[in-house]
Amino acid sequence: MSRHCWLPHRGVPSVARELQRRGHSLWIVELRGSGRSIPPAKAGKKWDYSFTDYADLDVPAVLEKVRELTGASSVDWVGHSLGGMVGYTRLTRHGAESIEKMVTLGSPLELGKE
């Protein structure tokens, strides 16, 4: 979900550009605390967010904005690494709702076993 994974970089083909070429509308989301997102209020607390924060607060805001701007009733979610894990969390907690399809790349289904 970070722009670093999706945009062209030093001759590496861009998944985002290829999907756009095929007619898809793309929205790259940088989750709170990373990339160009607004920094946290407290200095030094860069990664003080949980999967549920992302899934319960951020994903609905993203989906609502994309649907508002595109007029789409649902969206397809493509998530890389953390983006896929956030997608899993969203689907597990809230069902598909306005997510039509989801594809994940390099996103583990399980984090460690005890």
All heavy atoms as an XYZ file, in Angstrom:
888
protein
N       0.804     -1.195      0.000
C       0.000      0.000      0.000
C       0.844      1.255      0.000
O       0.334      2.327     -0.150
C      -0.931      0.007      1.195
C      -2.026     -1.015      1.036
S      -3.321     -1.028      2.246
C      -3.831      0.638      2.386
N       2.109      1.135      0.204
C       2.967      2.302      0.168
C       3.341      2.628     -1.271
O       3.485      1.748     -2.116
C       4.243      2.023      0.969
O       5.220      2.996      0.690
N       3.537      3.890     -1.537
C       3.904      4.307     -2.892
C       5.212      3.679     -3.349
O       5.435      3.495     -4.529
C       3.981      5.829     -2.972
C       5.166      6.422     -2.242
C       5.123      7.953     -2.274
N       6.300      8.509     -1.673
C       6.557      8.581     -0.391
N       5.685      8.087      0.466
N       7.659      9.106      0.064
N       6.089      3.307     -2.413
C       7.385      2.728     -2.775
C       7.240      1.353     -3.431
O       8.098      0.942     -4.196
C       8.289      2.618     -1.546
C       8.549      3.945     -0.913
N       9.277      4.933     -1.524
C       8.138      4.456      0.270
C       9.326      6.000     -0.748
N       8.637      5.728      0.349
N       6.175      0.645     -3.135
C       5.958     -0.684     -3.711
C       5.257     -0.628     -5.063
O       5.326     -1.574     -5.825
C       5.105     -1.532     -2.768
S       5.871     -1.852     -1.196
N       4.571      0.454     -5.342
C       3.687      0.474     -6.502
C       4.127      1.371     -7.632
O       3.739      1.160     -8.772
C       2.283      0.878     -6.056
C       1.737     -0.098     -5.077
C       1.599      0.079     -3.730
C       1.309     -1.431     -5.338
N       1.093     -1.062     -3.155
C       0.910     -2.005     -4.122
C       1.216     -2.203     -6.499
C       0.413     -3.302     -4.022
C       0.728     -3.494     -6.399
C       0.341     -4.026     -5.175
N       4.906      2.396     -7.345
C       5.297      3.332     -8.395
C       6.620      2.925     -9.026
O       7.427      2.245     -8.408
C       5.374      4.752     -7.820
C       4.046      5.270     -7.272
C       4.227      6.658     -6.679
C       2.966      5.291     -8.340
N       6.881      3.350    -10.285
C       8.122      2.961    -10.968
C       9.355      3.379    -10.177
O       9.381      4.436     -9.560
C       8.056      3.734    -12.286
C       6.646      4.164    -12.447
C       6.053      4.237    -11.073
N      10.345      2.520    -10.202
C      11.571      2.796     -9.466
C      12.759      2.199    -10.217
O      12.842      0.980    -10.357
C      11.466      2.200     -8.063
C      12.635      2.477     -7.190
N      12.914      3.728     -6.719
C      13.599      1.668     -6.726
C      14.018      3.676     -5.975
N      14.440      2.431     -5.966
N      13.615      3.045    -10.720
C      14.870      2.628    -11.374
C      14.699      1.467    -12.353
O      15.332      0.417    -12.218
C      15.908      2.274    -10.329
C      16.273      3.447     -9.466
C      17.379      3.090     -8.503
N      17.542      4.180     -7.566
C      17.943      4.046     -6.334
N      18.254      2.866     -5.869
N      18.064      5.079     -5.553
N      13.814      1.619    -13.292
C      13.659      0.625    -14.336
C      12.830     -0.598    -13.974
O      12.644     -1.479    -14.795
N      12.334     -0.663    -12.743
C      11.494     -1.792    -12.339
C      10.068     -1.510    -12.828
O       9.542     -0.429    -12.597
C      11.504     -1.974    -10.801
C      10.544     -3.064    -10.380
C      12.910     -2.246    -10.315
N       9.448     -2.463    -13.507
C       8.077     -2.218    -13.982
C       7.132     -1.894    -12.833
O       7.279     -2.401    -11.730
C       7.686     -3.552    -14.634
C       8.966     -4.252    -14.909
C       9.942     -3.785    -13.862
N       6.156     -1.064    -13.097
C       5.208     -0.628    -12.081
C       3.879     -1.367    -12.207
O       3.218     -1.288    -13.241
C       4.965      0.872    -12.217
O       3.855      1.275    -11.465
N       3.495     -2.068    -11.154
C       2.195     -2.734    -11.112
C       1.087     -1.686    -11.248
O       0.122     -1.866    -11.997
C       2.016     -3.537     -9.802
C       0.604     -4.061     -9.671
C       3.024     -4.657     -9.733
N       1.237     -0.574    -10.551
C       0.215      0.474    -10.577
C       0.027      1.020    -11.988
O      -1.098      1.176    -12.458
C       0.595      1.600     -9.620
N       1.109      1.326    -12.653
C       1.006      1.873    -14.012
C       0.372      0.862    -14.976
O      -0.407      1.228    -15.844
C       2.375      2.302    -14.526
C       3.003      3.433    -13.759
C       2.279      4.754    -14.015
N       3.007      5.833    -13.378
C       2.545      6.529    -12.347
N       1.363      6.267    -11.850
N       3.259      7.487    -11.812
N       0.688     -0.402    -14.825
C       0.109     -1.417    -15.693
C      -1.394     -1.549    -15.447
O      -2.188     -1.670    -16.388
C       0.792     -2.770    -15.493
C       0.259     -3.876    -16.359
C       0.348     -3.627    -17.862
O       1.198     -2.825    -18.311
O      -0.457     -4.236    -18.598
N      -1.807     -1.516    -14.180
C      -3.239     -1.587    -13.878
C      -3.971     -0.360    -14.421
O      -5.074     -0.466    -14.949
C      -3.457     -1.744    -12.376
C      -3.051     -3.109    -11.803
C      -3.086     -3.071    -10.281
C      -3.940     -4.215    -12.339
N      -3.341      0.808    -14.305
C      -3.942      2.019    -14.870
C      -4.082      1.890    -16.383
O      -5.108      2.255    -16.947
C      -3.084      3.245    -14.561
C      -3.313      3.804    -13.189
C      -2.496      5.054    -12.977
O      -1.327      5.132    -13.368
N      -3.091      6.034    -12.339
N      -3.044      1.385    -17.027
C      -3.066      1.207    -18.473
C      -4.237      0.315    -18.894
O      -4.825      0.498    -19.948
C      -1.740      0.606    -18.943
C      -1.570      0.564    -20.452
C      -0.248     -0.068    -20.862
N      -0.225     -1.497    -20.640
C      -0.870     -2.412    -21.380
N      -1.601     -2.035    -22.395
N      -0.786     -3.697    -21.104
N      -4.592     -0.618    -18.020
C      -5.699     -1.537    -18.311
C      -7.060     -0.980    -17.884
O      -8.059     -1.693    -17.886
C      -5.454     -2.873    -17.631
C      -4.259     -3.599    -18.234
C      -3.979     -4.881    -17.514
N      -2.794     -5.524    -18.045
C      -2.672     -6.818    -18.213
N      -3.661     -7.629    -17.890
N      -1.557     -7.324    -18.693
N      -7.088      0.281    -17.467
C      -8.359      0.944    -17.196
C      -8.815      0.981    -15.753
O      -9.930      1.408    -15.473
N      -7.982      0.564    -14.821
C      -8.366      0.576    -13.407
C      -8.043      1.928    -12.779
O      -7.018      2.535    -13.079
C      -7.630     -0.521    -12.641
C      -7.956     -1.897    -13.105
N      -9.081     -2.581    -12.702
C      -7.316     -2.715    -13.975
C      -9.115     -3.754    -13.288
N      -8.060     -3.873    -14.068
N      -8.896      2.383    -11.898
C      -8.640      3.586    -11.105
C      -7.873      3.152     -9.860
O      -8.313      2.250     -9.153
C      -9.974      4.225    -10.702
O      -9.757      5.312     -9.848
N      -6.741      3.776     -9.601
C      -5.885      3.349     -8.484
C      -5.743      4.430     -7.439
O      -5.631      5.606     -7.762
C      -4.483      2.995     -8.993
C      -4.435      1.819     -9.947
C      -3.063      1.690    -10.541
C      -4.811      0.556     -9.223
N      -5.700      3.981     -6.201
C      -5.516      4.876     -5.063
C      -4.458      4.240     -4.176
O      -4.644      3.135     -3.686
C      -6.830      5.035     -4.291
C      -7.889      5.603     -5.174
C      -8.645      4.925     -6.091
C      -8.264      6.951     -5.273
N      -9.480      5.787     -6.740
C      -9.268      7.039     -6.262
C      -7.850      8.116     -4.622
C      -9.866      8.241     -6.604
C      -8.459      9.301     -4.956
C      -9.453      9.362     -5.936
N      -3.353      4.928     -3.981
C      -2.291      4.411     -3.131
C      -2.449      5.036     -1.754
O      -2.474      6.257     -1.613
C      -0.906      4.707     -3.728
C      -0.760      3.946     -5.048
C       0.196      4.319     -2.743
C       0.504      4.235     -5.803
N      -2.575      4.187     -0.748
C      -2.804      4.644      0.622
C      -1.524      4.467      1.427
O      -0.932      3.395      1.419
C      -3.939      3.825      1.274
C      -4.132      4.229      2.716
C      -5.217      3.973      0.472
N      -1.131      5.516      2.110
C      -0.016      5.392      3.037
C      -0.615      5.451      4.440
O      -1.185      6.464      4.843
C       1.007      6.490      2.799
C       1.642      6.297      1.434
C       2.898      7.079      1.221
O       2.906      8.291      1.423
O       3.883      6.444      0.842
N      -0.513      4.338      5.127
C      -1.122      4.219      6.444
C      -0.519      5.211      7.428
O       0.634      5.627      7.285
C      -0.951      2.795      6.968
C      -1.671      1.724      6.153
C      -1.231      0.341      6.597
C      -3.176      1.880      6.264
N      -1.296      5.545      8.440
C      -0.820      6.510      9.436
C       0.534      6.081     10.002
O       0.787      4.893     10.212
C      -1.840      6.681     10.548
C      -2.147      5.408     11.293
C      -2.968      5.614     12.525
N      -4.390      5.598     12.240
C      -5.296      6.007     13.118
N      -4.950      6.444     14.292
N      -6.564      5.967     12.806
N       1.393      7.079     10.174
C       2.719      6.818     10.717
C       3.742      6.421      9.673
O       4.890      6.165      9.999
N       3.356      6.383      8.392
C       4.329      6.017      7.364
C       4.187      6.927      6.146
O       3.147      7.543      5.929
C       4.154      4.554      6.950
O       2.915      4.378      6.320
N       5.260      6.991      5.366
C       5.242      7.756      4.122
C       4.851      9.203      4.309
O       5.355      9.890      5.190
N       3.919      9.658      3.502
C       3.488     11.060      3.529
C       2.293     11.302      4.441
O       1.670     12.361      4.384
C       3.155     11.515      2.113
C       4.364     11.543      1.221
C       4.000     12.003     -0.164
N       5.185     12.013     -0.998
C       5.164     12.134     -2.308
N       4.016     12.260     -2.931
N       6.277     12.123     -2.998
N       1.968     10.324      5.270
C       0.849     10.515      6.200
C       1.227     11.564      7.234
O       2.399     11.874      7.436
C       0.491      9.200      6.895
O       1.525      8.803      7.766
N       0.233     12.093      7.914
C       0.476     13.098      8.953
C       1.189     12.425     10.117
O       0.739     11.383     10.606
C      -0.852     13.734      9.415
C      -1.504     14.458      8.232
C      -0.629     14.683     10.585
C      -2.922     14.909      8.503
N       2.316     13.007     10.573
C       3.058     12.379     11.673
C       2.238     12.334     12.964
O       1.358     13.162     13.168
C       4.282     13.278     11.867
C       4.193     14.359     10.865
C       2.908     14.237     10.114
N       2.552     11.373     13.839
C       1.835     11.286     15.116
C       2.079     12.532     15.963
O       3.089     13.205     15.818
C       2.424     10.044     15.776
C       3.663      9.731     15.035
C       3.572     10.373     13.683
N       1.120     12.820     16.847
C       1.200     14.020     17.676
C       2.373     13.976     18.650
O       2.988     14.992     18.924
C      -0.102     14.207     18.444
N       2.687     12.800     19.166
C       3.775     12.673     20.134
C       5.051     12.254     19.426
O       5.080     11.246     18.734
C       3.423     11.647     21.207
C       2.241     12.049     22.046
C       1.942     10.988     23.077
C       0.730     11.386     23.897
N       0.381     10.353     24.866
N       6.101     13.027     19.613
C       7.383     12.703     18.988
C       7.868     11.335     19.452
O       7.724     10.962     20.609
C       8.416     13.768     19.334
N       8.411     10.564     18.535
C       8.968      9.263     18.876
C       7.973      8.117     18.848
O       8.347      6.975     18.995
N       6.692      8.389     18.668
C       5.682      7.322     18.649
C       5.225      7.085     17.223
O       4.100      7.367     16.860
C       4.502      7.694     19.531
C       4.819      7.663     21.016
C       3.573      7.830     21.822
C       2.990      6.469     22.057
N       1.811      6.476     22.898
N       6.122      6.553     16.405
C       5.800      6.374     14.999
C       4.856      5.201     14.747
O       3.976      5.281     13.919
C       7.077      6.200     14.193
C       6.830      6.098     12.718
C       8.086      6.086     11.916
C       7.743      6.010     10.442
N       8.879      6.055      9.590
N       5.041      4.096     15.416
C       4.274      2.890     15.119
C       3.404      2.462     16.295
O       3.414      1.325     16.698
C       5.209      1.747     14.727
C       5.960      2.049     13.485
C       7.275      2.373     13.400
C       5.469      2.088     12.160
N       7.633      2.609     12.105
C       6.538      2.433     11.315
C       4.228      1.868     11.591
C       6.392      2.565      9.945
C       4.093      1.995     10.212
C       5.163      2.336      9.414
N       2.639      3.361     16.827
C       1.795      3.036     17.958
C       0.349      2.808     17.504
O      -0.583      3.356     18.064
C       1.863      4.159     18.998
C       1.262      3.745     20.320
O       1.166      2.531     20.585
O       0.870      4.632     21.083
N       0.182      2.007     16.449
C      -1.137      1.736     15.907
C      -1.305      0.233     15.772
O      -0.368     -0.478     15.483
C      -1.312      2.383     14.530
C      -0.832      3.810     14.495
C       0.301      4.153     13.781
C      -1.498      4.802     15.196
C       0.748      5.457     13.761
C      -1.051      6.105     15.187
C       0.069      6.436     14.460
O       0.509      7.715     14.446
N      -2.525     -0.219     15.939
C      -2.794     -1.659     15.833
C      -3.494     -1.966     14.509
O      -3.992     -1.068     13.829
C      -3.677     -2.100     16.995
O      -4.965     -1.531     16.849
N      -3.557     -3.253     14.179
C      -4.303     -3.663     12.997
C      -5.759     -3.227     13.126
O      -6.393     -2.860     12.136
C      -4.247     -5.189     12.815
C      -2.930     -5.673     12.323
C      -2.100     -6.393     13.147
C      -2.520     -5.415     11.034
C      -0.878     -6.859     12.689
C      -1.307     -5.864     10.565
C      -0.475     -6.586     11.394
N      -6.295     -3.282     14.334
C      -7.697     -2.889     14.498
C      -7.880     -1.384     14.289
O      -8.918     -0.963     13.786
C      -8.273     -3.333     15.860
O      -7.460     -2.838     16.902
C      -8.356     -4.852     15.936
N      -6.890     -0.566     14.666
C      -6.972      0.868     14.366
C      -7.084      1.075     12.859
O      -7.932      1.821     12.372
C      -5.737      1.621     14.868
C      -5.664      1.737     16.369
O      -6.721      1.681     17.040
O      -4.540      1.893     16.889
N      -6.202      0.423     12.122
C      -6.233      0.544     10.666
C      -7.555      0.022     10.099
O      -8.195      0.674      9.285
C      -5.083     -0.244     10.028
C      -3.698      0.274     10.314
C      -2.682     -0.600     10.656
C      -3.384      1.626     10.220
C      -1.396     -0.149     10.891
C      -2.098      2.085     10.469
C      -1.100      1.197     10.795
O       0.170      1.636     11.031
N      -7.961     -1.178     10.533
C      -9.142     -1.833      9.965
C     -10.447     -1.143     10.350
O     -11.366     -1.054      9.536
C      -9.181     -3.300     10.403
N     -10.534     -0.662     11.580
C     -11.787     -0.079     12.071
C     -11.919      1.410     11.768
O     -13.032      1.919     11.647
C     -11.912     -0.277     13.580
C     -12.044     -1.731     13.977
O     -12.215     -2.595     13.095
O     -11.949     -2.011     15.188
N     -10.796      2.109     11.670
C     -10.840      3.563     11.490
C     -10.372      4.013     10.108
O     -11.043      4.811      9.456
C      -9.973      4.240     12.566
C     -10.326      3.898     14.011
C      -9.304      4.479     14.965
C     -11.723      4.378     14.350
N      -9.224      3.524      9.685
C      -8.623      4.037      8.456
C      -9.228      3.450      7.190
O      -9.515      4.171      6.241
C      -7.110      3.786      8.469
C      -6.424      4.486      9.633
O      -7.054      5.336     10.282
O      -5.251      4.176      9.899
N      -9.430      2.134      7.162
C      -9.980      1.502      5.956
C     -11.350      2.071      5.610
O     -11.596      2.422      4.450
C     -10.003     -0.035      6.071
C     -10.760     -0.653      4.901
C      -8.582     -0.585      6.130
N     -12.272      2.209      6.568
C     -13.580      2.766      6.192
C     -13.465      4.184      5.625
O     -14.179      4.538      4.691
C     -14.385      2.777      7.486
C     -13.637      1.974      8.466
C     -12.240      1.804      7.967
N     -12.558      4.984      6.178
C     -12.368      6.348      5.669
C     -11.839      6.326      4.238
O     -12.296      7.087      3.375
C     -11.413      7.120      6.578
N     -10.891      5.432      3.974
C     -10.334      5.298      2.620
C     -11.417      4.841      1.649
O     -11.598      5.419      0.576
C      -9.144      4.314      2.613
C      -8.760      3.931      1.203
C      -7.959      4.903      3.356
N     -12.146      3.793      2.024
C     -13.181      3.264      1.139
C     -14.253      4.311      0.854
O     -14.698      4.467     -0.286
C     -13.812      2.014      1.742
C     -12.892      0.800      1.899
C     -13.612     -0.318      2.629
C     -12.353      0.334      0.564
N     -14.654      5.029      1.880
C     -15.677      6.059      1.706
C     -15.200      7.144      0.742
O     -15.940      7.570     -0.150
C     -16.033      6.683      3.057
C     -17.094      7.754      2.968
C     -17.430      8.354      4.326
O     -17.285      7.669      5.347
O     -17.837      9.524      4.345
N     -13.953      7.589      0.904
C     -13.421      8.653      0.046
C     -13.293      8.186     -1.400
O     -13.674      8.905     -2.330
C     -12.068      9.125      0.579
C     -11.568     10.364     -0.100
C     -12.508     11.522      0.182
C     -11.965     12.835     -0.296
N     -12.898     13.942     -0.050
N     -12.779      6.990     -1.605
C     -12.635      6.467     -2.968
C     -14.011      6.317     -3.618
O     -14.218      6.715     -4.769
C     -11.869      5.130     -2.974
C     -11.953      4.452     -4.332
C     -10.412      5.356     -2.587
N     -14.964      5.787     -2.893
C     -16.315      5.619     -3.441
C     -16.964      6.971     -3.742
O     -17.629      7.137     -4.752
C     -17.165      4.780     -2.502
C     -16.701      3.314     -2.501
C     -17.345      2.406     -1.481
N     -18.766      2.582     -1.379
C     -19.422      2.704     -0.221
N     -18.781      2.639      0.925
N     -20.717      2.851     -0.194
N     -16.723      7.938     -2.864
C     -17.260      9.293     -3.083
C     -16.681      9.904     -4.363
O     -17.409     10.474     -5.175
C     -16.910     10.174     -1.884
C     -17.234     11.642     -2.062
C     -16.626     12.493     -0.952
O     -16.606     12.052      0.214
O     -16.149     13.593     -1.264
N     -15.373      9.789     -4.543
C     -14.718     10.423     -5.685
C     -14.932      9.688     -7.008
O     -14.884     10.307     -8.068
C     -13.220     10.571     -5.413
C     -12.857     11.538     -4.287
C     -11.374     11.489     -3.976
C     -13.292     12.957     -4.638
N     -15.165      8.385     -6.934
C     -15.322      7.608     -8.163
C     -16.770      7.279     -8.500
O     -17.077      6.931     -9.632
C     -14.550      6.272     -8.078
O     -15.127      5.476     -7.037
C     -13.069      6.502     -7.833
N     -17.647      7.336     -7.512
C     -19.025      6.942     -7.720
C     -19.230      5.435     -7.696
O     -20.328      4.949     -7.941
N     -18.177      4.690     -7.372
C     -18.262      3.224     -7.322
C     -19.020      2.781     -6.070
O     -18.920      3.411     -5.024
C     -16.862      2.617     -7.316
N     -19.749      1.689     -6.198
C     -20.448      1.153     -5.035
C     -19.551      0.236     -4.220
O     -19.802     -0.009     -3.042
C     -21.702      0.395     -5.466
O     -21.347     -0.673     -6.312
N     -18.495     -0.287     -4.850
C     -17.539     -1.136     -4.146
C     -16.160     -0.949     -4.776
O     -16.040     -0.365     -5.852
C     -17.953     -2.609     -4.218
O     -17.933     -3.052     -5.556
N     -15.147     -1.444     -4.093
C     -13.776     -1.328     -4.590
C     -13.082     -2.684     -4.509
O     -13.512     -3.569     -3.779
C     -12.953     -0.287     -3.792
C     -13.584      1.084     -3.841
C     -12.781     -0.724     -2.348
N     -12.024     -2.815     -5.262
C     -11.135     -3.973     -5.152
C      -9.930     -3.524     -4.336
O      -9.392     -2.450     -4.569
C     -10.673     -4.453     -6.536
C     -11.826     -4.951     -7.387
O     -12.873     -5.305     -6.831
O     -11.667     -4.972     -8.620
N      -9.524     -4.353     -3.389
C      -8.417     -4.021     -2.483
C      -7.203     -4.856     -2.873
O      -7.278     -6.084     -2.883
C      -8.836     -4.344     -1.051
C      -7.851     -4.006      0.006
C      -6.785     -4.753      0.417
C      -7.837     -2.836      0.816
N      -6.116     -4.128      1.431
C      -6.745     -2.943      1.696
C      -8.658     -1.708      0.882
C      -6.451     -1.953      2.632
C      -8.352     -0.739      1.809
C      -7.267     -0.865      2.669
N      -6.112     -4.200     -3.211
C      -4.851     -4.887     -3.472
C      -3.883     -4.409     -2.407
O      -3.585     -3.213     -2.324
C      -4.295     -4.568     -4.881
C      -2.964     -5.275     -5.101
C      -5.296     -4.954     -5.949
N      -3.435     -5.333     -1.578
C      -2.554     -4.951     -0.474
C      -1.257     -5.719     -0.501
O      -1.236     -6.930     -0.702
N      -0.175     -4.999     -0.299
C       1.152     -5.615     -0.206
C       1.605     -5.587      1.246
O       1.486     -4.553      1.914
C       2.144     -4.850     -1.083
C       3.559     -5.282     -0.890
N       4.453     -4.549     -0.158
C       4.207     -6.391     -1.308
C       5.609     -5.189     -0.147
N       5.492     -6.302     -0.834
N       2.080     -6.684      1.744
C       2.635     -6.779      3.090
C       1.607     -6.297      4.125
O       0.553     -6.893      4.270
C       3.949     -6.009      3.162
O       4.628     -6.284      4.357
N       1.908     -5.226      4.821
C       0.997     -4.709      5.843
C      -0.367     -4.356      5.252
O      -1.406     -4.570      5.879
C       1.604     -3.485      6.537
C       0.751     -2.807      7.601
C       0.418     -3.767      8.730
C       1.457     -1.567      8.133
N      -0.390     -3.849      4.021
C      -1.657     -3.508      3.377
C      -2.568     -4.711      3.234
O      -3.786     -4.613      3.384
N      -1.991     -5.866      2.936
C      -2.780     -7.094      2.864
C      -3.242     -7.550      4.227
O      -4.380     -8.002      4.399
N      -2.372     -7.426      5.220
C      -2.727     -7.831      6.583
C      -3.848     -6.955      7.140
O      -4.750     -7.441      7.825
C      -1.483     -7.788      7.468
C      -0.445     -8.819      7.030
S       1.178     -8.554      7.768
C       0.844     -8.964      9.469
N      -3.806     -5.668      6.814
C      -4.889     -4.771      7.220
C      -6.182     -5.179      6.515
O      -7.253     -5.190      7.115
C      -4.524     -3.301      6.920
C      -5.719     -2.384      7.072
C      -3.383     -2.848      7.826
N      -6.086     -5.552      5.251
C      -7.254     -6.037      4.520
C      -7.844     -7.276      5.166
O      -9.063     -7.386      5.328
N      -6.974     -8.238      5.558
C      -7.456     -9.447      6.247
C      -8.206     -9.064      7.523
O      -9.269     -9.611      7.824
C      -6.303    -10.354      6.676
C      -5.425    -10.922      5.601
C      -4.085    -11.181      5.881
C      -5.897    -11.242      4.334
C      -3.245    -11.731      4.925
C      -5.061    -11.784      3.377
C      -3.730    -12.026      3.680
O      -2.905    -12.564      2.742
N      -7.611     -8.146      8.279
C      -8.213     -7.733      9.546
C      -9.570     -7.099      9.310
O     -10.546     -7.389     10.016
C      -7.284     -6.764     10.300
O      -6.001     -7.374     10.466
C      -7.847     -6.394     11.656
N      -9.653     -6.249      8.297
C     -10.923     -5.594      7.975
C     -11.995     -6.634      7.617
O     -13.120     -6.589      8.129
C     -10.732     -4.605      6.822
C     -11.986     -3.908      6.397
C     -12.475     -2.944      7.436
N     -13.817     -2.462      7.100
C     -14.509     -1.667      7.859
N     -14.027     -1.240      9.001
N     -15.701     -1.265      7.503
N     -11.638     -7.569      6.739
C     -12.617     -8.581      6.325
C     -13.035     -9.467      7.487
O     -14.210     -9.822      7.614
C     -12.050     -9.431      5.191
C     -11.850     -8.725      3.855
C     -11.250     -9.693      2.839
C     -13.136     -8.138      3.324
N     -12.098     -9.828      8.350
C     -12.400    -10.682      9.493
C     -13.341     -9.987     10.474
O     -14.273    -10.592     10.998
C     -11.100    -11.081     10.220
O     -10.279    -11.800      9.302
C     -11.369    -11.937     11.428
N     -13.112     -8.717     10.707
C     -13.890     -7.989     11.706
C     -15.227     -7.469     11.176
O     -16.169     -7.313     11.935
C     -13.060     -6.831     12.267
C     -11.885     -7.314     13.101
C     -10.990     -6.152     13.546
N     -11.667     -5.183     14.382
C     -11.932     -5.337     15.683
N     -11.568     -6.448     16.305
N     -12.528     -4.383     16.365
N     -15.286     -7.153      9.868
C     -16.471     -6.458      9.355
C     -17.077     -7.082      8.102
O     -18.040     -6.527      7.565
C     -16.115     -4.996      9.054
C     -15.612     -4.267     10.246
N     -16.437     -3.766     11.228
C     -14.347     -3.979     10.653
C     -15.710     -3.189     12.167
N     -14.449     -3.311     11.844
N     -16.513     -8.170      7.609
C     -17.011     -8.745      6.365
C     -16.615     -7.889      5.175
O     -15.898     -6.899      5.301
N     -17.118     -8.258      4.021
C     -16.695     -7.597      2.788
C     -17.224     -6.170      2.670
O     -16.537     -5.312      2.126
C     -17.125     -8.424      1.581
N     -18.429     -5.903      3.155
C     -19.046     -4.584      3.017
C     -18.795     -4.029      1.619
O     -19.282     -4.575      0.652
C     -18.568     -3.633      4.114
C     -19.053     -4.022      5.480
C     -18.578     -3.117      6.594
O     -17.639     -2.331      6.383
O     -19.157     -3.212      7.677
N     -18.024     -2.968      1.475
C     -17.833     -2.345      0.164
C     -16.561     -2.822     -0.548
O     -16.154     -2.223     -1.528
C     -17.838     -0.829      0.289
O     -16.810     -0.416      1.159
N     -15.946     -3.897     -0.058
C     -14.796     -4.481     -0.753
C     -15.312     -5.621     -1.626
O     -15.825     -6.615     -1.129
C     -13.726     -4.991      0.229
C     -13.155     -3.827      1.038
C     -12.612     -5.721     -0.514
C     -12.172     -4.236      2.122
N     -15.182     -5.456     -2.929
C     -15.676     -6.456     -3.887
C     -14.732     -7.647     -3.967
O     -15.142     -8.792     -3.894
C     -15.829     -5.811     -5.271
C     -16.323     -6.748     -6.344
C     -17.784     -7.115     -6.182
O     -18.533     -6.382     -5.524
O     -18.168     -8.160     -6.718
N     -13.443     -7.366     -4.162
C     -12.412     -8.410     -4.266
C     -11.179     -7.934     -3.523
O     -10.954     -6.734     -3.399
C     -12.022     -8.646     -5.721
C     -13.114     -9.157     -6.598
C     -12.641     -9.240     -8.035
C     -13.737     -8.703     -8.909
N     -13.308     -8.023    -10.072
N     -10.377     -8.897     -3.051
C      -9.129     -8.536     -2.389
C      -8.014     -9.452     -2.867
O      -8.191    -10.668     -2.940
C      -9.247     -8.638     -0.870
C      -7.999     -8.129     -0.164
S      -8.186     -8.013      1.622
C      -7.894     -9.692      2.087
N      -6.884     -8.847     -3.196
C      -5.678     -9.572     -3.581
C      -4.569     -9.109     -2.648
O      -4.428     -7.908     -2.400
C      -5.277     -9.258     -5.040
C      -3.946     -9.898     -5.395
C      -6.369     -9.687     -5.994
N      -3.804    -10.054     -2.116
C      -2.688     -9.680     -1.263
C      -1.393    -10.242     -1.829
O      -1.376    -11.304     -2.449
C      -2.872    -10.165      0.186
O      -2.891    -11.590      0.192
C      -4.160     -9.622      0.788
N      -0.322     -9.512     -1.599
C       1.000     -9.895     -2.070
C       1.970     -9.813     -0.898
O       2.105     -8.745     -0.281
C       1.471     -8.945     -3.177
C       0.509     -8.771     -4.352
C       0.854     -7.545     -5.160
C       0.530    -10.010     -5.210
N       2.592    -10.910     -0.566
C       3.573    -10.901      0.523
C       2.976    -10.540      1.865
O       3.618     -9.878      2.677
N       1.755    -10.976      2.111
C       1.060    -10.663      3.354
C       0.808    -11.947      4.126
O      -0.047    -12.743      3.737
C      -0.287     -9.991      3.051
O      -0.108     -8.844      2.262
N       1.540    -12.166      5.230
C       1.341    -13.411      5.989
C      -0.049    -13.488      6.580
O      -0.651    -12.472      6.932
C       2.395    -13.344      7.078
C       2.797    -11.924      7.176
C       2.539    -11.297      5.846
N      -0.548    -14.705      6.692
C      -1.850    -14.937      7.318
C      -1.738    -15.120      8.821
O      -2.703    -15.017      9.551
C      -2.512    -16.189      6.720
C      -2.982    -16.053      5.298
C      -3.372    -17.411      4.722
C      -4.172    -15.105      5.226
N      -0.544    -15.437      9.281
C      -0.346    -15.742     10.686
C       0.976    -15.147     11.149
O       1.976    -15.213     10.436
C      -0.313    -17.250     10.868
C      -0.367    -17.698     12.286
C      -0.550    -19.197     12.368
O      -1.438    -19.745     11.707
O       0.228    -19.816     13.108
N       0.974    -14.584     12.336
C       2.196    -14.013     12.916
C       2.639    -14.852     14.111
O       2.068    -14.719     15.183
C       1.978    -12.562     13.354
C       1.662    -11.563     12.246
C       1.369    -10.204     12.837
C       2.818    -11.491     11.269
N       3.592    -15.708     13.905
C       4.143    -16.496     15.003
C       3.158    -17.427     15.678
O       1.966    -17.182     15.678
N       3.675    -18.477     16.230
C       2.868    -19.426     16.989
C       3.477    -19.579     18.368
O       4.685    -19.528     18.531
C       2.863    -20.795     16.301
C       1.984    -20.888     15.105
C       1.919    -22.324     14.640
C       0.874    -22.458     13.541
N       0.734    -23.839     13.123
N       2.619    -19.809     19.325
C       3.119    -20.043     20.679
C       2.821    -21.453     21.096
O       1.917    -22.075     20.688
C       2.477    -19.054     21.647
C       2.962    -17.652     21.389
C       2.514    -16.714     22.483
O       2.320    -17.131     23.638
O       2.332    -15.554     22.168
